[in-house]
Amino acid sequence: MPLARGADVPGADVVLTSLPLATPGVDRLAVVDDVYRDIEEWQPITVRTSEWTMLFAAW
């Protein structure tokens, strides 16, 4: 989490944050609790280095 917040972390070059990859309309996930829910939209993925941040939110 420190790298995701912008802090320098020795040995950590990249941080990737996302929900598990899932196909909308096909897959179901239980990420908040034990209840499986249909995925209706692509979920955002964030990739961060010490120099840049990429937020990828759609295919």
Helices and strands as residue ranges (DSSP letters): E 15-18, E 28-29, E 37-38, E 45-48, E 53-56
